[in-house]
Amino acid sequence: MGWFSKFSSPAILFIFLSILLVPTRTHLQSSEEGYISVVISNKGLDFVKSVLISKAISSIIPLKLKDIEKSKKIPVVGKVQMVLSNITIYNVNIDTSYAKIGDTGVVLVASGATANLSMNWKYSYGTWLLPIAVSDSGSASVLVEGMEVGVTIALKDQGGMIKLSLLDCGSSVKDISVKLDGGASWLYQGFLFSRVVEAFGGKIRSQVEDAISKKTREEITKLDSLLQSLPKEIPVNDVAAFNVTFVSSPVLRSSSVELEINGLFSASSDTAVPNYDHKRLQASIYCNTAAKMIGIAFHENVFSSAALVYFNANYMHWIVDKVPDESLLNTAGWRYIVPKLYKLYPNDEMNLNLSVTSPPIIKISEHDIDVTVYLDVIINVLDSNEVVPVACISLVISTSCTPKILSNNLIGSIRLIDFTAALKWSNIGNLHMQLVQSVMSTLLKTVFMPYVNLHLLRGFPLPIVRGFSIRNADIFYIDSRVVICSDVAFTEQTEFYQQPIYYS
């Protein structure tokens, strides 16, 4: 699964907008902490609103209306039976739109809209002059102008999920114009045209208003169902799951909307979330410029929880049997470093058993991400197809991590800052640790660091809905968090679904 399950484009956009515009009075009862903070600026809200309107229009077009039948007595002509059929709205243009928080809920208004309709028309009548009925038919185009659509939505907490209720929904049409085509309509454009508009104008206007309102209500109902079905955690693979529950009420400010997400990793088989003692985070993210659409802050505990899960799953254990310097995996290469090793096992092949002994310690400072790794390196000799452990070196490794954005994933790379080495145990006597340390340095630089960086390149997904992508991101550090300030682009994908990110 990805950030959200498979939903249609318009529906997921409604979800995205509704989450951004939840009123502050909506209170989500939760004792959970939020470790990922998300801020959407006014620029981001305007962007989402524009995409929302575009996709909402595409979801209702074409919209077919009911046939209209009417009879009208016209002087000289007599009683005319008129029918409009196959009435279809095939185009809608929005002039202006806005969203705001009202007294009772979220208000979304689109105004100055125009709509284009196509239809077929037919009429028939008989007069005292002619004993037979006169009829004609053709097509018509209708321009609806000055259309306004508005909805008011209330959002309430219901068992930790957002319950959406439609408080008000309506649409109005200011004016319509009709152009008749086909048949002998040229004969009647002057005489019957005004009568047709008079007879059908109100009906057409009412049909458009009712159809738009009904379709809007249907979409709101679908949205409520989807909100109730949103997952509370996203499986990353068969080892880890990503907790994506919202843990507090969104905060509306004059220039932004702020949200908090739990954001911690846990084992896929566990229901318990790791506990971290810290002051409850405020959802304040200080991006460098208000020109960015979105800000996402990851507390260091997000990364620590991931490290804990993979450590407990024994994913931080490697057997090294290939290295760039092949002499490191033969006792001959250790001849002058550990003479007794070569004496006991001359020219025997070796491997190295690398095990992280405790979850890596991750600390985010003002200028860097510091990662401390405790690593045991067991030196094994392969003697007559038997694996013989001969010594264990304990390393305390200090590294610096640099986060990056790749597609919609947060990835990283680490570089070695320093390390210390100590002999943990030995079956071959005391070792000259200064010489051993030089070997460990080569091992870290040529094997351990490249291996870790290869896996860090896979990263993990950012809380961005599929179909949107990060653009022009800036990354910096503040208050124990990695902060990403970015613009967002809409990629016009048909489904907002993200494939799993797998770790190995």
N, C-alpha and C positions, 0 to 999 in steps of 0.2 A: 504494500500500500504506500501511498504518498501522503502528502500533507492532508488532503481530503480524499474521500472516496470518489468513484466515478459519478460525476453529475454533469448535467448539461451546462453549456456556457452561460446562458442567461441566468439560470438558477444559482450557480455558484457566484456570479457577480452580485446578485441580490444578497446572498449570504455575506459576501465580503463587505458590501456597503452597510448592511444592517449591523454587523459587528462593529464597524468603525463608528457608527452613529448611535450606539446604545446610550440612553440618557444616564447621567450620573446618579439619578435617584434609584435606578435599577440596582438592587443589592444582591450580589451572588454570595450566599452564605458559604464560607469556606475558611478552614483554618490552615489551608495549604500556603506555602510560600511561593512567590513568583521569582524565577531565576532568569527568565527571559523577558525583557521589557521591549515593547514595540510602540513607536510613536509615528503617527501619520500627520504630516503637516497640511496646511491649507492647500498647498500645491498638490500634495498627494490625494487629498479629498476631491479636488477639482478633477484630477485625472481619473479617479475611480468613477466619479459621477458621469463623466463624459463617456467612458467605456460602458458603464451600466446602461445609459440611455441608448447608446448605439446597439448594444446586444438585446436590450429589451424590445426595441423596435423590430429588430430582425426576427425576434421570436414570435411576434404577432402578425407579421406580414408574410403572405397575404391573409387577410381576415375577411371572411365571407359573411354578409348580413342576410337577414331574412327578406324574402320577396315582399313587395308592397303592392296591394291591390286597392283601388279607390275608384269611386264613381263621382262625377261632378257635372252639374247642369250648367252648360255654357250657353249664353244667349245666341240665338240664330242657329247654332250647331245642334243644341239639344243636350241630352244626357250622354256623357262620354264615359265609357268603361276604360280605365287605365291600369296597366300592370308594369311594375318594374321588377326585373328578375336578374339573377346572377350578379347581385350587387357585391362588389369586392373592393376593399381598401388595399391598394397595391403599393402605396408610398406614403410615408410620413416624414415630415421635416420639423425639427424642433428649433425654435428661434432662441429662447432663453430658458434656463432652468436653475433651480437652487434647492438646497436642502438646509433645514434648520431644526433646532430642538424647540418644540412648542411646549405649551403648558401640560399637555397630556401625553405627548409622545413625539416621535420623529415625523416631521412634515417634509414631503418631497413634492415639488411643484414643477411642472413643465408648462410653459406658456408661450403664446405667439406661434403655436404650431399650425402647420397646414397639412392637409391630407388629400390625396388624389384617389378618386373612386372611378371604377368603370362599371357599366351596367347595360342591360338590354331593356328596351322599352317597347310597349305595344299598346295600341288603343283601338277601340272600335265604337261606332255610334251609328244610329239611324235617324233620319229626319222625315218629316211629312212630305218633303219634296221627292225623296228617293225611297222606293219600296224595299231596297236591299241595304244591308249594313255596309258601312264604309270602315275599313280598317287599315292600319299601317304599322310598321315595326322598324326597329333599327337599334342602334347603340347610342350610348351617351357617356360623356365624361363629366365628372363633378369635381369641383374644387372646393374643399372645406377650409375656411380661413378663421383665424382668431380662436383656435381650439386651445383649451386649457385643461390639464389633467392634474389632479392633486390627491394625495393619500396621506392619512395620518395613522401611524403605527405605534402601538404600545408594546414594550418589551419588558417582560417580568421574569423573575427567577422562578423556575419550577423544577425542584429537585436537582439543582446545580446546572440545569440546562436553561437556555433562553427560550421562553415562550413568547411567541409573536401573536399579537391580536390586532386585527384591522379595526380601527375606531371610526374611520371615515374614508370614503372613496367617492370621487365624483369627477365628471368631465362636462364641459360646456362648449358649445360651438357658436361663434358669433355670426358667421355669414356663410352662405353657400352660393355657388354659381354653377349652372348646368348648361352644357352644350350638347344639342341633339345632332346625331349623325345618322345617315342611312334613310331608306324608304323615301318618302316624299316630304321629308322634314323641312326642306327649303321652303315649301309652301306654307308651313305652319310656324316657322321661326318667329315671324312677326306677330301672328294672331294667337296661336296656341301656346307659344313659349311661356309667356307671362302666366297663363292659366296653369300650365304644368308645374311651374315653379311654385305657384301659389298653392296648388293642390298637394304637391309632394314635398315641398321644402321642409315643412315641419316634421313630416314622417322621416325624411332622410336624416335630418338633424337629430331627431330622437333616436333613430337606429344607431347612428355613429356614437352618440353619447353613451347609450346603453351597452353597446358592444365593447367599447373601450373600457368602461367601468367593470363589466363582467370579466373581461380578460385579465384586468389588473387584479381583481379579487381572486381569480384562479391562481395567478402567479404567487400571490401572497400566501395562499393556502399551501401551495407546493413548497414555498420557502419555509413555512412553519414546520412542515413534515421533515424537511431536510435538516433544519436546525436541531430537531429532536434526535436525529439519527447520526449526528456528527460523532466521530470516534473520540474517545478520551486519550487514547494512546496510539502511536503509530509503530508497528513492528519495523525495526531497521533490518534485522535478519533473524535467524533462529536463536541468536544469543541475546540481543538487546532490543528494548522497546523505548520509544521516545514519548514522554508524557506531555501532551499538548492541551491540557485543560486550562481554561481561563480561571484564575484563582481570586479575582477581585473585580469590583465594578470598574469599568473604564472611566477614565477621568477626562472630562471635556474642558479644554482651556480655550482662550481666545484665538490661539493660532495652531492648535494641535489636538489630537485625540490620543490618549495614552492607555495602553493595555498591559496586563501582566499575564504571562503564561508560566505554568509550573516549570517545564523545560528540562527536567531531570531524566537521565537514563536509568533504566532498571532492567534486571534480567527478564527475558521474555516469559519465563515460567513463574516469576514472582509477581505478587500483587502489591507487595510492600514497596514503598518508595524510600530511597536512602534518606537518612536524617542528617541535616546540616544545621548547626547552631550559628545563626547570624541574625543581625537586625533585619527586620522586614524591609525589603527593598522598596523604594519609591520609584515610580515609573517615569522618572525624569531622565531624559537623555539629552545631552548637550551637544548637538551636531554643530559643526563649524559654520554652517550657513543655512539660512531659512530657505534657500533655493532648492534644497533636497526634498524629495517627496516622502521618504520614509527613513526612520532610524530604528535599528535593532541592537539591543545590548544583551550580551551573554555574560552572566556572572561566572566567575571562575569555577563555581560549584557545578555548573553544567558539564564542564570538561572533566572535573574531578569525578563526577558520577559515572561518566562514560569510562574513565580509566578504571574505576572500581569494578564495574560490571565485567569488563574484559579481563581484568586481573583475576577475578573470582572464577571466570570461565576457563582459566588456564590458557588464555590466548597470548600470554606474555612469556612464552617459552619456545626456544629455538635450538635445534641441533645444527651446528655449522660444520659442513663437511666439504665446502668449496669456498676458497678465498682467492683474491687476486694474486697474493704472494703464496704460492703453493708450498713453499718451504716451511710455513707456519704450521702445516698439518702433517709434518713428518719429524720424528725425533731428531733427525740429522740437523734440522734447522734450529733446534734448541741446544745443540751440542755445546756451545760456549755460553749459553744463558743458564741452563740447568744441566751441568755435566752428568750428574747421577741419573737423570732421566734417559740420556742417550746410552749410558753404560748398562742400565737395566733392560732397556728396550731399543737396541740399535736398529736404526732405519725402519722403525715401525710407523705405520700410518696412524693418524690421530684425528679426533674431532673435538669440537668444543660445545659444551652444553651450557647455553645461556638462559638464565632464569631471572626474571624480575622478582625480587623477594617481597616487595610490598607495593601497593598502588603508588604510581608516580605522584609526586607532590607538585601541584600546579598553583602558581601565584602570579597574579597580574599586577604589575606595578605601573607607574605612570608612563614609563618609556619602554616596557618590555614585558614579555610573558616568560617567566622563569619556570623551568621544569627540572625537577631533581629526580633522578632515577637510581634506585638501589639494585645493582645487578651482580649476581654471582656467576662466575665463569669457571665451570668445572672442566679440567683438562683430562680428556680420555685418551687412552692408548688402545689401539686395535691390535691386540696380540693374539695371533692364531684364532682369528674370528671371535675373540672374546673382548668385550669392552671393559677396560680396566681404568677406573677413576684413580688418578694419581695425585691431584691437587685441586684446591678451590681458591680462587682469587675473588675477593669482594671489592666491588667498585662502587663508589659514590660519584655519580655523573651529573654535572651541572650543564644544562643546555639552555638555549634561548630559542623560542618558537616565534615564527613570523606567520601570521594568518593571511590568507588570500581568498579571493572570490573566484571560483571557476564555475561558470554557468550559474546555477542557483545553489551551489554547494559552498560551504565554508571549509576550505582545505588549509593545509599548513606545511611548513618545513621547519626543521630544527637544525641548529648548528652547535657544535661542541664548544663550550666555554672552558671547562676545566674538569678534572677528575682526580680522585685519589684511589690508590689501590692498596689493599692489605691482604696478607695471607690468612685465609680462614682455617684451612687445614691442609696437611700434606702427608703423603705416604712415601715421599722421596726425600725427606729431610728439609732443612731450611732452604729457602730460595733467596737469591740476590734480587730483592724487590725493585731496585733501581733499574736493573736490566729487564725484569719482567714488566715493569711499568712501560717501558718503551715498546714492548710487544703489544701490550694492551692498548696503547695509543694508536698503533697501526691498525689493530683489530677494530677499534671504535670508529676510526675515520674511514676505513675501507669496507667494513662489513656492517657494523651495527647501525651507524647513522644512515647510510644509503637504504638499508632495509626498512628502518622506521619511516624515513621520508617517502618511500614508495607507498606505504600504507596510508600515510597522512594525506597523500595526494587524492585519495578516494573521498576523504572528508565526510560530512554529513549534511543533510538537506537543511536549508534555511526555511523558516516558517513563511514561505511565499507560495501562494496558490499557483498551481500549474496553469500555464497560459500567460503568466507574467514573468518577466525576467529582470534581474538586477542590472543596472546601467550606471557607469561612472561612480563607482563606490569609493568612498574614503573610509579608511580604518584607523582608529586610534584607541587609546586605552585611558580609562578613567574609573576611579572608585571600584577597583577590583573587577572591572568589566571590559570586555572587548566591544567597542561600539562601531557599528557599520552605518554610515550615512550614505544614502544612495537615491538615485532616481529609479523609476520602474517603467518598463516598456511592456506593452501588450503584444503578444506574439501571434494572435489570431488563430490559436489552436482550437480544434473542435471540442476537445475534452480536457478538463483540468484534472489530469491524473499523472502522478509521478511514479516512475518505476522505483523499486527498492534500491537502496544503496547497500551493498554487501561488503562486509569486512572479512578478512581472512588472516 
